[in-house]
Amino acid sequence: MTNIAEPIYRVFHSQIGSYYHGLQQSQWLSEAELQELQVRKLEKLLAHAAVQVPYYAEKNFPSDPDGTIRILGRLPLLQRADLQAGGEALIARNLSRREMYTQVSGGTTGEPVRFFMGNAQRVISRAYEKRSDYEWTGNLPWSTRKAMLWGQPVRQKKSSVLQTISEWTQRRKKFHLYQASPTEMARQARRLAAYRPGLIMGYSSILGDMAECILQHGIVVRPAAVLATAEMLWEDTKAVIEQAFQCRVYNRYACREFGVIASECPAGNLHINAERFIVEIVKDGQPAAKGDVGDIIVTDLDNFAFPFIRYKLGDIGALSPEPCSCGRKLPVLAKVTGRSGDYIIAPDRTRSMVTILTRVFMNLPKHTVRQTQLVQTRRDHLEIHIIPDEGYTPEFEAHIRQGILNTLRTSAIGLSFHYCDSIAPAPSGKRRFFVSKL
């Protein structure tokens, strides 16, 4: 570690440690104590948003809540389209851009958006990771090596030296597998074995692919636990992962907008991080009874830079009516649907995470395309369904075609364009960016 990195490293980890210590205590609060904590934080967030956030101020957002969580039911939902249409209006006026950082959603619904997080959330998010990713999976929070099998393209923002320092200080290393051929997957599997992680976290589908590769090549990787995130964890995939790594697989519900919303405890239930999030399940516009399936609505009690209040994620889920045997009173998310992995499979069997193609459409000028859906009908053919906006011209077709082929790095997949007035949602109600008919 360099002399420059040393003080930054110590301060950052000291802040994480302090917050983590508080979370170690709060996970054992009673239901009444947790709700009291949520109410206090919600009142503060709503008062701030009513004065400092133009989006809410213009809507006469209530600044004097009645002191109960029920106030949320009277507030409008925030949706992805709202972020696209008025993202700047959601930025707090009393914070400078130096006090926040930019994030971009993965865009698997075909509607990628940019938003902001307060700088303090870097510390808060890491503290929750220490509790759920490490403590709940039986790993030591400060000394366990963590390998991350990631499905996003490499975005090199740091020099190789700074990247090495960052990985060393955080004791975690990313393995980028968003577009891995069988040969590349085997190479990365050997790198993973050489790294000898105590904890492996990754996209559920990528973990499944890595597990099959490890079994096929006889590569030995023995972490203490595996943590599946970002996508649905299917039972057959879970079984293959456990067979390959010879350890327990834990589930995790997270997204770009919020980070870790819920994590699996040692007793096997997905606990919501209630100190930070209020999670509602809404069915037909009304609160769903516990056990009933509905839309997952999330309020982030800690993001004052860009408040997400009653944000509709697009996922479907249910709250469990039963308490967890682990003794924690943190609410239990019984089920989540609608977060399966999406891959484009080329004729040579190379698999590419479809999220890499969202950039092609994100980089188009405004008012060019209203919505897009990609449909793979054969390994050598991809349909591009487009709802054009007022600024769309025929020249954009060639631009999109070239962008997709360059991103996929193949000429073996043919593209056909289909222009339409609407794109039907999936049965869950979620508009899918990608549909595979293979």
C-alpha positions in Angstrom: 0.0 0.0 0.0 1.3 3.4 -0.9 1.7 6.3 1.6 -1.1 8.2 -0.2 -3.5 5.3 0.1 -2.8 4.5 3.8 -4.7 7.4 5.4 -7.6 7.1 3.0 -7.8 3.3 3.7 -7.8 3.8 7.4 -10.4 6.5 7.5 -12.7 4.7 5.1 -12.5 1.4 7.0 -12.9 3.1 10.3 -16.2 4.7 9.1 -17.4 1.3 7.8 -16.4 -0.4 11.1 -18.4 2.2 13.2 -21.5 1.8 11.1 -21.1 -2.0 11.0 -21.0 -2.1 14.7 -24.3 -0.4 14.9 -25.8 -2.8 12.4 -24.6 -5.7 14.5 -26.8 -4.4 17.3 -29.8 -3.2 15.4 -30.4 -6.6 13.7 -31.7 -7.8 17.1 -34.2 -5.0 17.7 -37.8 -5.8 18.2 -40.4 -5.2 15.5 -41.6 -2.1 17.4 -38.1 -0.7 17.8 -37.4 -1.3 14.1 -40.6 0.5 13.1 -39.8 3.4 15.4 -36.4 3.7 13.8 -38.0 3.7 10.3 -40.5 6.4 11.3 -37.8 8.7 12.6 -35.7 8.3 9.4 -38.8 8.6 7.2 -39.9 11.9 8.8 -36.5 13.3 8.3 -36.3 12.2 4.6 -39.8 13.5 3.8 -39.1 16.9 5.4 -35.8 17.1 3.4 -37.4 16.1 0.1 -40.3 18.6 0.5 -37.9 21.5 0.8 -34.7 20.5 -1.1 -35.9 18.3 -3.9 -37.7 20.1 -6.7 -39.5 16.9 -8.0 -41.3 16.5 -4.6 -41.6 20.2 -3.8 -43.6 20.8 -7.0 -46.0 18.0 -6.0 -46.7 19.6 -2.7 -45.0 16.7 -1.0 -46.1 16.4 2.6 -43.5 17.9 5.0 -45.4 17.1 8.2 -46.1 13.3 8.2 -48.5 11.8 10.8 -45.7 9.8 12.4 -46.6 6.4 11.0 -45.5 4.3 8.1 -49.0 4.5 6.7 -48.1 8.0 5.3 -46.4 6.1 2.5 -49.7 4.7 1.2 -50.8 8.3 0.3 -47.7 9.2 -1.7 -47.4 8.6 -5.4 -45.2 5.8 -6.8 -41.8 6.8 -8.3 -41.1 4.8 -11.5 -38.3 4.5 -14.0 -40.0 6.7 -16.5 -40.0 9.5 -13.8 -36.3 9.2 -13.5 -35.9 9.4 -17.3 -38.2 12.4 -17.6 -37.2 14.4 -14.6 -34.0 13.0 -13.2 -32.4 16.4 -12.6 -35.4 17.5 -10.5 -34.7 14.6 -8.1 -31.3 15.9 -7.1 -31.2 17.7 -3.7 -30.5 21.4 -4.1 -28.5 21.7 -0.8 -25.9 19.2 -1.8 -23.0 19.8 -4.2 -22.0 17.3 -6.9 -18.9 16.7 -4.9 -21.1 15.2 -2.2 -22.5 12.6 -4.4 -21.5 10.1 -7.2 -23.2 8.9 -10.4 -24.7 5.5 -10.9 -26.3 3.9 -14.0 -28.9 1.1 -13.7 -28.3 -2.1 -15.6 -31.3 -1.5 -17.8 -32.6 -5.0 -18.3 -36.1 -3.6 -18.8 -34.9 -1.6 -21.7 -35.0 1.7 -19.8 -31.5 2.3 -18.4 -31.3 5.5 -16.3 -28.7 7.6 -14.4 -29.1 8.6 -10.8 -27.0 9.8 -7.8 -26.0 8.5 -4.5 -24.7 10.4 -1.5 -21.0 9.8 -0.7 -21.9 8.5 2.7 -23.7 5.6 1.0 -20.4 4.1 0.0 -19.7 3.6 3.7 -23.3 2.5 4.5 -23.4 0.0 1.7 -20.1 -1.6 2.7 -21.3 -1.9 6.3 -24.4 -3.8 5.2 -22.2 -6.1 3.1 -20.0 -6.8 6.2 -23.1 -7.9 8.1 -24.9 -9.9 5.4 -22.3 -11.0 2.9 -19.7 -12.0 5.5 -21.1 -12.3 9.0 -24.3 -14.1 8.0 -22.4 -16.5 5.7 -20.0 -17.4 8.5 -17.0 -15.4 7.1 -14.7 -12.9 8.8 -15.8 -9.4 7.7 -12.3 -7.9 7.6 -10.0 -10.7 6.5 -11.9 -13.0 4.1 -11.0 -12.8 0.4 -14.0 -12.1 -1.7 -14.2 -13.0 -5.4 -16.9 -11.3 -7.5 -18.0 -13.1 -10.7 -19.5 -10.1 -12.5 -21.7 -9.8 -15.6 -20.9 -6.2 -16.5 -18.4 -4.9 -19.0 -15.0 -3.7 -17.6 -15.2 0.1 -17.0 -11.5 1.0 -16.4 -11.6 4.2 -14.3 -8.5 3.5 -12.4 -4.9 2.9 -13.3 -3.7 -0.7 -13.0 -1.7 0.4 -9.9 -4.7 2.0 -8.2 -6.8 -1.0 -9.2 -4.3 -3.4 -7.5 -4.2 -1.2 -4.4 -8.1 -1.1 -4.3 -8.4 -4.9 -4.6 -5.7 -5.4 -2.0 -7.1 -3.1 0.6 -10.7 -4.3 0.1 -9.6 -8.0 -0.1 -11.9 -8.5 -3.1 -11.3 -9.2 -6.8 -13.6 -9.0 -9.7 -13.7 -11.6 -12.5 -15.5 -10.1 -15.5 -17.4 -12.8 -17.3 -20.1 -10.9 -19.2 -18.9 -12.3 -22.5 -17.0 -15.5 -21.9 -16.5 -18.3 -24.4 -15.9 -21.8 -22.9 -12.1 -21.3 -23.3 -12.3 -18.0 -21.5 -14.5 -19.4 -18.7 -11.9 -22.2 -18.1 -9.1 -19.6 -18.0 -11.0 -17.5 -15.4 -11.8 -20.7 -13.4 -8.1 -21.3 -13.0 -7.5 -17.7 -12.0 -10.3 -18.1 -9.4 -8.6 -21.2 -8.0 -5.3 -19.4 -7.7 -6.9 -16.5 -5.8 -8.3 -18.9 -3.2 -11.3 -16.9 -2.0 -13.1 -17.6 1.2 -16.3 -16.0 -0.2 -17.5 -16.0 -3.8 -20.3 -13.7 -5.0 -21.7 -13.4 -8.4 -24.7 -13.3 -10.8 -26.6 -16.5 -10.3 -26.4 -17.7 -13.9 -22.7 -16.9 -14.1 -22.1 -18.9 -10.9 -23.9 -21.8 -12.6 -21.8 -21.5 -15.7 -18.6 -21.4 -13.6 -19.7 -24.4 -11.5 -20.3 -26.5 -14.7 -16.9 -25.4 -16.0 -15.2 -26.3 -12.7 -16.8 -29.8 -12.7 -16.0 -30.4 -16.4 -12.3 -29.5 -16.0 -11.7 -30.9 -12.5 -10.7 -27.5 -11.1 -10.7 -27.3 -7.3 -12.1 -24.1 -5.7 -13.2 -24.4 -2.0 -14.7 -21.2 -0.6 -16.5 -21.2 2.8 -19.7 -19.9 1.1 -21.1 -18.8 -2.2 -23.4 -15.8 -2.5 -25.8 -15.5 -5.5 -27.1 -12.1 -6.5 -28.7 -10.0 -9.3 -30.8 -12.8 -10.7 -33.2 -15.5 -9.7 -31.5 -18.5 -8.1 -33.1 -21.6 -9.4 -32.9 -24.9 -7.5 -31.1 -26.8 -10.3 -28.5 -24.0 -10.6 -28.1 -23.9 -6.8 -27.5 -27.7 -6.8 -24.7 -27.5 -9.4 -23.0 -24.6 -7.6 -23.0 -26.5 -4.3 -21.7 -29.6 -6.0 -18.8 -27.7 -7.7 -17.7 -25.6 -4.7 -18.7 -28.0 -1.9 -20.2 -25.4 0.3 -23.5 -23.7 1.0 -25.1 -21.2 -1.5 -26.7 -18.1 0.0 -29.2 -15.9 -1.8 -29.2 -12.1 -2.0 -31.7 -9.6 -3.4 -30.0 -6.4 -4.7 -30.2 -3.9 -7.5 -28.1 -1.0 -8.8 -30.5 1.7 -7.4 -30.3 0.4 -3.8 -27.5 -2.1 -3.3 -28.4 -5.0 -1.0 -32.1 -4.9 -0.2 -32.3 -8.3 1.4 -29.9 -11.2 2.3 -30.2 -14.8 3.4 -29.5 -15.4 7.1 -28.1 -18.7 8.5 -31.6 -20.0 9.0 -32.3 -19.7 5.2 -34.6 -16.6 5.0 -34.2 -13.4 3.0 -34.1 -10.6 5.6 -34.8 -7.0 4.5 -32.3 -4.4 5.7 -35.1 -2.6 7.4 -32.8 0.0 9.0 -32.3 1.4 5.6 -35.3 0.3 3.5 -39.0 0.3 3.8 -40.3 -2.5 1.5 -44.0 -2.5 0.5 -45.8 -5.1 -1.5 -48.6 -3.5 -3.5 -51.4 -5.4 -5.3 -54.0 -3.6 -7.4 -52.9 -0.3 -5.9 -53.4 -1.5 -2.3 -51.1 -3.0 0.4 -50.9 -6.7 -0.1 -51.5 -9.0 2.9 -48.4 -10.9 4.1 -47.9 -13.9 1.9 -49.7 -12.4 -1.1 -47.7 -11.6 -4.2 -47.5 -8.0 -5.6 -45.3 -5.3 -6.9 -42.1 -4.6 -4.8 -42.0 -0.9 -3.8 -38.9 0.4 -2.0 -38.1 3.6 -0.1 -34.4 4.3 0.6 -34.2 6.0 4.0 -30.5 7.0 3.6 -30.3 8.5 0.1 -30.8 12.3 0.7 -28.9 13.2 -2.5 -31.4 11.6 -4.9 -34.4 10.4 -2.8 -36.0 7.1 -4.0 -39.4 7.3 -2.3 -41.8 4.5 -3.1 -39.8 3.4 -6.1 -41.4 0.6 -8.2 -38.6 -1.8 -9.1 -40.5 -3.8 -11.6 -40.1 -7.0 -9.6 -42.8 -9.2 -8.0 -42.6 -10.6 -4.5 -44.2 -11.3 -1.2 -43.5 -10.7 2.5 -43.5 -13.7 4.8 -46.2 -13.9 7.5 -43.9 -16.1 9.6 -41.1 -15.0 11.8 -37.6 -16.3 11.2 -36.2 -19.0 13.6 -32.8 -17.1 13.6 -34.4 -14.6 16.1 -33.9 -11.5 13.9 -37.1 -9.4 13.6 -36.0 -7.8 10.3 -38.9 -8.5 7.8 -38.6 -11.6 5.6 -39.0 -11.4 1.9 -40.7 -14.7 1.1 -40.2 -14.7 -2.7 -39.0 -12.6 -5.6 -39.7 -13.2 -9.3 -38.7 -11.5 -12.5 -34.9 -11.3 -12.1 -33.7 -14.1 -14.3 -30.4 -13.9 -16.3 -30.4 -12.9 -19.9 -27.8 -14.1 -22.4 -27.4 -13.9 -26.1 -25.9 -17.2 -27.4 -23.9 -17.1 -30.6 -23.6 -20.0 -33.0 -20.2 -20.9 -31.5 -21.9 -21.1 -28.0 -20.3 -17.9 -26.7 -22.6 -16.4 -24.2 -22.9 -12.6 -23.8 -24.8 -10.8 -21.0 -27.5 -8.9 -22.7 -27.0 -5.9 -20.4 -23.9 -4.9 -22.5 -26.3 -4.0 -25.4 -28.1 -1.4 -23.3 -25.2 1.0 -23.9 -26.0 1.0 -27.7 -29.4 2.5 -26.9 -28.3 4.7 -24.0 -25.9 6.5 -26.2 -28.5 7.5 -28.8 -29.7 11.1 -28.7 -32.8 12.0 -26.7 -36.2 11.4 -28.3 -34.8 8.8 -30.7 -36.2 5.5 -29.3 -39.0 5.2 -26.8 -38.6 1.5 -26.1 -36.7 -1.5 -27.4 -36.9 -5.2 -27.1 -34.5 -7.8 -28.4 -35.8 -11.3 -29.3 -33.4 -14.1 -30.1 -35.2 -16.6 -32.3 -32.1 -18.7 -33.3 -28.5 -18.7 -32.4 -27.7 -16.9 -35.7 -30.6 -14.4 -35.6 -31.7 -11.5 -33.4 -34.9 -9.5 -33.8 -34.7 -5.8 -32.8 -38.2 -4.5 -31.9 -38.3 -0.7 -31.7 -40.9 1.9 -30.8 -39.5 5.0 -32.5 -39.7 8.4 -31.0 -40.1 11.7 -32.8 -36.4 12.1 -33.4 -35.9 8.7 -35.0 -34.7 8.6 -38.7 -33.8 5.7 -41.0 -30.1 6.5 -40.5 -30.3 5.3 -36.9 -30.9 1.7 -38.0 -27.4 1.3 -39.5 -26.0 3.0 -36.3 -27.8 0.5 -34.0 -26.9 -2.5 -36.2 -23.2 -1.6 -36.2 -23.3 -0.9 -32.4 -24.8 -4.3 -31.6 -22.4 -6.2 -33.9 -19.4 -4.4 -32.5 -20.5 -5.0 -28.9 -21.2 -8.7 -29.5 -17.9 -8.9 -31.5 -19.4 -11.3 -34.0 -20.8 -11.2 -37.6 -22.4 -14.7 -37.2 -25.6 -13.3 -35.9 -28.1 -11.7 -38.3 -30.3 -8.8 -37.3 -33.8 -7.9 -38.4 -35.6 -4.7 -37.4 -39.3 -4.5 -36.5 -41.0 -1.2 -35.9 -44.1 -1.1 -33.8 -46.5 1.0 -31.7 -46.3 -1.1 -28.6 -44.4 -3.9 -27.0 -46.4 -6.3 -24.8 -45.1 -6.8 -21.2 -44.3 -10.2 -19.7 -47.0 -11.9 -17.7 -45.5 -10.4 -14.5 -46.1 -7.0 -15.9 -42.4 -6.3 -16.4 -41.3 -5.0 -19.8 -38.4 -7.2 -20.8 -35.4 -5.8 -22.8 -34.5 -9.3 -24.0 -36.5 -12.4 -24.8 -34.9 -15.7 -25.7 -36.8 -18.3 -27.7 -34.0 -20.7 -27.9 
